[in-house]
């Protein structure tokens, strides 16, 4: 049966407007895609009769508890795909969590209390984080990032890894970095935190974090490499006035484009990271104590934790997680970096 058009439904029009507001910066690209995906599924649920027709009347009716329960049930059963299958697959627990998160974000932005039924999802097993010993070896490797013959992609990935180890930042936070966020003279980097489950009406928090010596060395070399990649006029000196972008992370040899130096977004960063990690694992395979790094940045990022260092909770410190199978790792309550050295955290504030 063909889907009934609902483009004129008041709730759908209000939902489209709401989603566009929710997708405005500082919302990340990935979260914006998820919000639009959930809005599309709600529209499809209304078209296919998976939710009550009264949900077309207003946004409040669309976000009513019974309506959302029917929507999530249909989504979990795979009934809201754009091309319905004869035997639709069950939705994964991770995708159901994303749907619920997006509903809460949209409800909060609209001023509607979103009530979701307890669906008792199975526990999600997180992939193990990168152990302390490979992290220590990796930090030592960063200090040699400027060795002769180092490729542009290797210089970039070492600076990215060092930044993640020093800050525990997410991929979206990495993509948002600009060159003026890095102060090599002071050895710091300024981050805008975009955590999951963040209330979109809350101003994002910014913090300035000190970079370790190895990361500063890797970052210094990457900035030199980057200045040539983003030069607008190669006959003129490299610098801020002769750059195509101020993004910190840029492409080396983008597919389908005549020149490098394009800003890296989430998917491009993930692909570049996976390729470079494969090369790095091959090079480091003979290093004593080395274990291949996973291709997902998330497992490296989760090795770093944030802790409040002051009663007001505004100034964070970083420490590494202690893998249960690593007897040489730092004690769980030690606020140290990947080499068991304290991090110089400069401060935090609300932007």
C-alpha positions, 0 to 999 in steps of 0.5 A, a space after each residue: 500500500 502506498 504511503 499517504 502524503 502527510 506534508 500538509 499535516 500541522 504536526 509534520 510542518 512543526 516537526 520539520 521546523 523543530 528539526 532544522 532548529 535542532 540541527 543548527 551549530 553547535 550540533 554536530 553533523 552526525 547528530 544532525 543526520 540522526 535527528 533528520 532520520 528520526 523525523 523522517 521515520 515519524 513522518 513515515 509512521 504517520 503515512 503508514 498508519 503505524 501511529 494514531 492519525 490524531 498525531 497529525 494534529 499537533 506536535 504535542 500529539 505527535 510526542 504523546 507517550 502512546 504515539 511515541 510508544 507505537 513509533 518505537 515499536 514499529 521502528 524496532 520491528 523494521 516497519 519504517 524503512 523507506 522500502 518495506 521488506 517482506 521480512 524486515 530485520 529487527 532494529 539493533 539496541 544501538 539504533 533504538 537508543 539513538 531514536 530515544 536520544 533524538 526524541 528527548 532532544 527534540 522534545 526538550 527543544 520544543 518544551 514538551 516532556 517526552 515520556 518513553 516506556 521502559 523497553 528493557 534493552 539488552 546491555 551493550 558491551 563496549 569494545 575494550 579500550 586501548 591498554 596503557 602500554 601501547 598508549 605509552 609506546 605510542 606517545 613516545 612515537 609521537 616525539 619522532 613525528 618530524 623524522 625525515 621521510 615522514 608522510 603527510 598522512 602519518 604526520 596528521 594521524 600522529 597529531 590527531 592521536 596525541 590530541 585524543 590522548 591528551 584531551 579525550 575528545 570525540 570525533 565531532 569535537 576534533 572536526 570542530 577544531 580550528 587553527 586558532 584553537 591551538 596555542 603552541 607557545 603556551 602548549 594548549 588547545 581550546 575545545 568545545 565539548 559536545 557530549 552525547 545526551 546534551 541539552 541543545 538549549 544549553 550553551 556548550 562548555 569550552 575548556 583549555 587543556 595543556 598538551 603533553 610534550 610529544 603531542 606538541 611536537 607532533 602538532 607543530 610538525 602537522 601545522 607545518 605540513 598543513 600550511 602547504 596543503 591549504 595554501 591558496 597561492 603556492 607562490 606566496 608565503 604560507 600563513 593565515 592570509 594565504 589559506 583556503 580554510 582555518 580547519 585544523 584537520 584537512 585532507 591530504 589527497 581528497 578523492 574526486 577533488 583537484 587539490 588537497 587541503 579540504 576540511 575533514 568532516 566526520 566520515 572523512 576523519 573516520 576513513 583517514 583514521 582507519 587507513 592511517 591506523 592500518 599503516 601504523 600497526 604494520 610499522 609498529 608490529 615488531 615493537 616489543 609490547 605493541 598491540 595493534 590499535 583498533 580502527 575506531 577512534 572511540 576505543 582510544 578516546 574512552 581510555 581517557 576520563 574527565 574528572 572534576 578537580 575543583 568543588 565547583 566541577 568547572 576545572 577538569 583533569 584528565 586521567 587514563 582508564 585502568 584496564 583490568 587486565 593491565 597490572 602495570 597501569 596507573 591506579 584507578 584514582 590517579 589523575 595522570 596522563 597516558 605516560 603516568 604524568 600529570 596533565 597541565 589543565 589550564 581551565 574551563 569555562 562556559 562559552 
